[in-house]
């Protein structure tokens, strides 16, 4: 998508056309949009294709790729996961090795209680539903997660098709937690709950010391990435 950044809008209308293998392809004035690697920007889900075309249609005089998250996720899926799927799974597993939910505060008591109440149920769910029992520690020093848990999470990731893997990976990277990403993907929590759990500790700090505007801006980006991932995953099912 980078080559479109800053370009003037040169087309009148963005639509969806039928591509090869039954794919729904985004088109500008009847010509298919290409990804940076030259693939047609097409997906099996008609609803997702229509939503991507709407992102192009919403562009004004200058094209802003940052306002087209669905197109970006689809293009990344086509260009990267088709040829580097194992690498993406490996990178996503690295998130689980230092999963946010596994690193707890030692004090104050109210924060310890909040983390326990908000985070532990997700880890318990992962143990039961994903067969992934992650270890929990206090402080920030890294710990080694059980190999059995990482293998279970790797298996769960490998079972996803490229598009669903992209949505889960993007959400996990935003939140710093693969467990939260799977919980959202499986419908246990929604995007808003996932966001709140991912910024729980920082929000607690701001309650004590006042708002941190840099943190709030970062929270806006995290929220947007999680919501975009959730919408992407939902449209894939439509």
Rosetta blueprint (number, residue, H / E / L):
1 X L
2 X H
3 X H
4 X H
5 X L
6 X L
7 X L
8 X E
9 X L
10 X L
11 X L
12 X L
13 X L
14 X E
15 X E
16 X E
17 X E
18 X E
19 X L
20 X H
21 X H
22 X H
23 X L
24 X E
25 X E
26 X E
27 X E
28 X E
29 X L
30 X L
31 X E
32 X E
33 X L
34 X E
35 X L
36 X L
37 X L
38 X L
39 X L
40 X E
41 X L
42 X E
43 X E
44 X L
45 X L
46 X H
47 X H
48 X H
49 X H
50 X H
51 X H
52 X H
53 X H
54 X H
55 X H
56 X H
57 X H
58 X L
59 X L
60 X L
61 X L
62 X E
63 X L
64 X L
65 X H
66 X H
67 X H
68 X L
69 X H
70 X H
71 X H
72 X H
73 X H
74 X H
75 X H
76 X H
77 X H
78 X H
79 X H
80 X H
81 X H
82 X H
83 X H
84 X H
85 X H
86 X H
87 X H
88 X H
89 X H
90 X H
91 X H
92 X H
93 X H
94 X H
95 X H
96 X H
97 X H
98 X L
99 X L
100 X H
101 X H
102 X H
103 X E
104 X E
105 X L
106 X L
107 X L
108 X L
109 X H
110 X H
111 X H
112 X H
113 X H
114 X H
115 X H
116 X H
117 X H
118 X H
119 X H
120 X H
121 X H
122 X H
123 X H
124 X H
125 X H
126 X H
127 X H
128 X H
129 X H
130 X H
131 X L
132 X L
133 X L
134 X L
135 X L
136 X L
137 X E
138 X E
139 X L
140 X L
141 X L
142 X L
143 X L
144 X L
145 X L
146 X L
147 X H
148 X H
149 X H
150 X H
151 X H
152 X H
153 X H
154 X H
155 X H
156 X H
157 X H
158 X H
159 X L
160 X L
161 X L
162 X H
163 X H
164 X H
165 X H
166 X H
167 X H
168 X H
169 X H
170 X H
171 X H
172 X H
173 X H
174 X H
175 X H
176 X L
177 X L
178 X H
179 X H
180 X H
181 X H
182 X H
183 X H
184 X H
185 X H
186 X L
187 X L
188 X L
189 X L
190 X L
191 X H
192 X H
193 X H
194 X H
195 X H
196 X H
197 X H
198 X H
199 X L
200 X H
201 X H
202 X H
203 X H
204 X H
205 X H
206 X H
207 X H
208 X H
209 X H
210 X L
211 X L
212 X L
213 X H
214 X H
215 X H
216 X H
217 X H
218 X H
219 X H
220 X H
221 X H
222 X H
223 X H
224 X H
225 X H
226 X H
227 X H
228 X H
229 X H
230 X H
231 X H
232 X H
233 X H
234 X H
235 X H
236 X H
237 X L
238 X L
